[in-house]
Amino acid sequence: MQTSRFAPLLPALAVLGSVTSLAIGTSYAKHLFPLIGAQGTSALRVGFSALFLLLLWRPWRWHTSRVDGVAILRYGLALGVMNLLFYMALRTIPFGIAVAIEFIGPLAVAMFSSRRPIDFLWVGCALAGLLLLLPLSGGPALDVAGVLYALGAAACWALYIVFGKRAGHLHAGHSVSLGVAVAALVVVPVGVAHAGTALLQPSILLAGLLVAVVSSAIPMSLEMMALKRLPKETFGILISMEPAVAALWAMSGMRTLLIDADAEHPVVSTGIERDNCPTKRGKGVEWIAGISPDPDHAFDILPNSVAERYNLLTAENARETFTALEHYEMVIVDLPPFASGSHGLAVASQLDGVIVAVGWGKTSQGVVAELIHALFMAKASVLGVVLTRVRKSSDAQ
C-alpha cells in the first residue's frame, strides 16, 4: 500500500536526484580543467561511466534488435557530443550560466511536445526562472565561444531526450549502459588526443572515476528511469530544476583566488611561499601546485614566488595564466605599483576590472591621473580608486 501511494512521486524524485548529483559532479570536474583540459575531463567522465555501467548492468544479457540498436546509437551520439560541448563551455563561462543556457534544449522539447494549457504554464514558469539566471541586465560580457558551446550542448540535450524516449521501452540499464558506451567512443579519442599521457596519472584517474560516478552514471540511470515513466513534455519541465540546483551549488562552492604579485608588499607570509612553491619548472601548468588554500578565509592564494618563478604575469604569459585559472569564480590580482609602459598595463588590460590603490599622502594627483590615463589607453576597465593608509576620518576630507 505504501509503495503504491508514493509510486507517482518516484519519477520526480529520480529527476531531482539526477540534477543534484549532476551539479555536484560537474562542479567538482571543473577543478580538473587546468590539468587535462575540458576534453580530457569529459573523456574520463564518459569513459569511466561507460565501464562502470557496462559492469553493473551487463547489457549483453538482453537481446538488442536492429531498431533498438539504431535508437541507442542516436541516443549515445547525442549524449557524447552534449558532454563534450558542455565541458568546453565551462572553460570560459560560469557553471550556473552554462547550465541555464544548456537548459534551452529540454525547455524546447517541453514546449513543442505540450498540448494542454497547464503544460504551457509550467513551461512559462521554467522560462522565467531561466531568464532570472542569465546576466541580461548588464555586467561582464559572456565569452561568445562559451555561449555557442553551451547552445550546441542544448541542442544535443534536446536530441538526448527525444532519442532516450524512443529507447525508453528497454530496461534502463540496457539502454543507458550501451548508450554511454557509444558516447565514450565519441568523447574518449578527443580527450586522449588533447591530454595524452596526463590522463594516466593515478590522482587524475581517481578524480575522473569520482566525477564519472557522481556526474554521469548516477544521473543517467535516474533520468532513464524517469523517462520510462514520464511523457517528454513532463520530463522537460521537471528537468528545469537543474539550472536552479546548479546555480545554488555553484554559489555554495564558490572559490576565489588571490594572486599575490607584489613582492615588495606581499599579502601572504614568506612561510607559505616557501612551503608551496614548486621546486622546478616544467611544461604545462605545474605551477598550479603552488596554490595554497587559506585556512582562515574562503579563498586560495598563489604567492609571489610562484608568479615570479614561472613569469605568470608577463605580457606574453598572462592570457595563458588566466585561462588555466578559469575554474575559479573570481581571480584577484594584487599587482605591484607600475608606471606607464610597464608590463602591468598589459596584464591589467586582460582583467575584467581594475581598482587603483593610492597611498594617502604618498602619491600626487598628477601621477594618479597619468596612471588612470595609461590604463584607459591600454583598454583596461578602471572600476575606481581607493585610498590606503587613511588613519583619521578628517584625512579623507
N, C-alpha and C positions, 0 to 999 in steps of 0.2 A: 504493500500500500504506500509506504513512504517513498519507495523508488519511483512508482508511477506518478506520485504527486509532484516530485521535483524533476521528472524526466524532461518536461518542456524547457526547463532552465539550463539543462546541460549544454546545449549548443552555444547559448550566450556566454556561459561560464567558460567554455572552451575558447571562444574568441577572446574574452578578457584575459585568460591565462596566456594565450598566444601573444597578444600585443604587449603584455607586461614582460614576458620572457624575452621577446624580440628587442624591446627597448633596453633592457639590462645588458644583453649580449652585444648589441651594436654599439652602445655607449662605451663598453669596455674595449671593443675591437678597434676603436679609433686610436688607442694607445700603441697599436702595432704599426700604424701607418709610417712613422719615421724610420722603422727598422726594415720593413719589407714592402712598403707601399700599399696602396689600396688594392692593386691587383693580387699581390701576394697574400694579403689578408683574406680577400674573397676566395682565393684558391684553397687556403687552409680551411676556411669556414665550410665551403661547399664540399671539398674533398673528404674531410673528416666526417661531415654529416652523412655523405653517401656510404662510407664504410660502416658507420655506426648503425644506420638504418638497415643496410643490407644484412648485417649480422643479427640485428634484432628481429627483423620480420621474415627473413629468408624467403623472398618473393618467388623463388623458383618452385615453391610448393604449390603455387596456383597456376592454372592454365591462363595464358595470355593470348587472346585471339588477335587477328590482324587489325581489326577495327580498334580494339582496346590498345594495341601497341602503337598505333598512329596517334591516338589521343594522349597516351602517356608521353610519347616523343614530343608532341607540341607543348604539352604541359611542362616538361623538363627543359626544353629550349627557352621558353618564356621565363621560367624560374632562374635559369643560369644567367641569361642576359640581364634580367632585373637585378640580381645580386651584384653583378659586376658594375653596372651603371650607377647603382645607388652608392656603392662604396667609392666610386670615382667622384660622385657629387660631394661626399662627405669630406673630401680633401680640401675644399675651398668654401663651403657654405656650412652654417651651423646645423647640428643634428636635428633639432626641432623643426627648423625651416625646411630641411631636406625631406623629412617625413611628411610635412604638411603639403609640399609640392607633389610628392610621390602619391599622396592620397587622392589626387585628382583622378587617378586611374579607377580605383574601386568606386569612387563617387560617380564617375561617368557610367559605370556598369549599373549601379543602382538606379540612376536617373533614366537610362534608356530601357531598363527592364521593368520599371514600375508601371503599374496600371491603375492602382487605387489612389484617390486623392490623399489619403493618410500617408502613403509612401512618399509623395512629393513634399509633404510637410516635414517628414523626418530628413529627407534629402536637403531641404532648405535649412534646417537647423544645423546639419553637418556642414553645409557650405558656409553658414555664418560663423561657425566655430573655426573653420579653416581660414577665413578672412581675418579673424582676430589674431591668428598665429603668424600670419605673413606680415613683413615690415612694409606696409603700404602707406604709412604716414610719415615717411622720411627716414632718416638715419643713414648709415653707410650703405652704399650700393652693393647689391649682391653680385658675386662673380658670375659672369654670363655663362662660361663653360660649365660651372657647377649647376646652375639652374637648368641648362639644357640636358645635362646628365640626369638630373632628377626628373625632368619631364619624360625623358626616354624610359626611365625606370617606371614612371607612372603608366605609360602605355603598355609596358611589359606586365605590370601588375594587373591591369585590366584583362590582358590575354590569359594570365595565370588563373584568374578567377573563372573565365569562360571555359578554358580547356580543362581546368580542375573539375568543374561541374560535369563536363562530359565524361570524365573518368570517375565520377562520384559513385557509380553503381558498384565499383570494385571495392574490395576491402581496403581500408585506409592505409594499412601497412604495405599492401601490394602496390598501390598506385604511387604513394609517396616515396617509397624506397627506390623504385625504378625511375621515377621522375627525377629525384635528386641525383641518381647515378648519371642520367643523361645531362643534367645541369653541370655535374663535375667534369664531364667530357668537354664541355664548352669553356669552363672557367679555369680549370687547373692548368692547361697548357699556357694560357695567357699569364697566369701568376708565376709559373716556373720560368717562362721567358723573361719576365720582368725582374724577379727577385733572385733567381738562381739558387745557389747552394745555401744562401742565408735562410731558406725555409727549413733546412735540416738541423739547425741549432736546437738542442734539446729544450731550452727555455721557450723558444719560439713555437716549437711543436706542441708543448704542453699548453701554452696560451691559446694556440689555434684550436686545440681539441676542446678546451673550455668554451671558446666562442662558438664552435660548431654545435655543441650540445645545447647551449642556452639560447642561441640566436637562430638556429636552423632546425635541428632535429625535433626539439620540443614544440616550437611554434607551428612547423609544417604538419606535424602529426595532429595537433589540436585543430588546425584550420581544416584539414581534410575531414576530420571527424565532424566538424560543424557544417562543412559544405554538403555532406551526405544527408543532413537533416534540415537544411535551410534553403529557401529559394535564393537565387543570385542577388536579387534586389535587397532582401533582408540581410544577407551576409555583407553586402556592400555597405549598408547603413551601420551595422554593428561594428564593422572594422573601422568606422570613423572614430572610434575611441583611440586609435593608435597615435594620431598626431598629438592629442592631449596628453596621453601617457608618456610619449616620447619627450614632449616639452617639459613635463613635470620632472621626469627622471634626469633630463639634461641639466635642469636648474639645480636639482638636488646634488648632482655630482660635478658641478661646475668647478673648474680649476683655473687658477691664474698663475702665470709665470712672470717673475721679475728677472730681467737680465741686468745684472749689476755691472755696468760697463764703465763706471767711473773709478779708476784705480786710485786716484788721489783721495776720494772720499767714499770708500766702499760702504755699502749698506750692511753686508754680512761680515762676520768675523773672519780673520785670516785662518782660523782653525777649520772652519767649514770649507774654505777654499782649498787648503792643503789636502784635506781628507778626501775630497770628492773630485779632484782634478785628474782626468785620465793621464796615465804615465807616458803614453806615446801617441803620436799622430798616425792615423790610418785612413783608409778610404771610407767613403760613405759618411755616416753620421754617428761615429763612435763617441763624439763629444756629448751625445745625449746622456751618457753615463755620468757626466759631470753635474747634472741637475740634482739638486738636493731638496727634499720636501722640508718645509719649515714646520717644526713641531708645534709652534705657538700660533700659527696663522694658517688660513686656508689658501696658501699659495706655495709654489715651488720657486727655487732660486737657482739661476745659472750664474755662478760667480765670475768676477772679472778675470781671474786667472785662466779660466776655460775659454772665455771670449777672446782674450788676447792670444793664447797659445794657438788657437785654431783660426785666428783672423776672421771671426764670425761676422763682425760688423764693418768690414771694409766695403767700399763701394762695389767691389766685384762679387763679394760673397753674401751680402746682406739678404738679397732676394732668396737665395737658396736656403739660408738660415731660417727665414720666416716661413718658407714653405714646409720645412721639416718640423715646424712647431705648430702647424695648423690644427693639431688635435687639442690645443688649449683654446678655451673660450676667450681668454684675454691674455695678451702679452704686453707687459710694461717694460720699456727700455729706459734705464737711468743712464743717459749719455753724459759724458764729461763736458765741461764748457768748451765750446768750439767757436771759431771765428769764421767769417765769410770765406768760402773757398775750401774749407776742410771737408774730409770725407763724411763727417757727421751730417752735413746737409744732404748728401746722397742717401744716407740711411733714413733721415727724417722724412724725405720725400716718399718713402715706401711705407710709412706708418699711416694708420687711419687718422691720427690726430697727434698734435704736439702741444705740450704745455711748457712754457718758458718759465723757469725758476730763477728769480733775480735776488741776489743777496742785498738786503736793505743797507744802504749807505756805502756799498762797495762797487756798485755798477752805475755808471752815468746813464742818463736818459738817452743820450746820443748813441751809446753802444747798444742799448736795448733796441732802439729804433732801427739801427743798422742790421742787427741780427734778425729782427722780425721781417725786415725788407728782404734780406737774403733768403729767409725761409719761404717767403711768398714767391720769390723768383725761382726757387728750386721746386715750386709747386707742392710745397708741404702744407698740410691743413693745420693752421695755428688755432687752437681752441681757446687760448687765453694766456695770461701772465699771472704768476703768483709770487708774492714776496716771502722770502725766507729770513729767519733770524730776526723777526719782529718781536721785541721784548715788551714794549708798552703799547697800550691801545692808542696813546697820543701820537706814536711814531707813524701809524698808518694814516694819519690825517695829513 
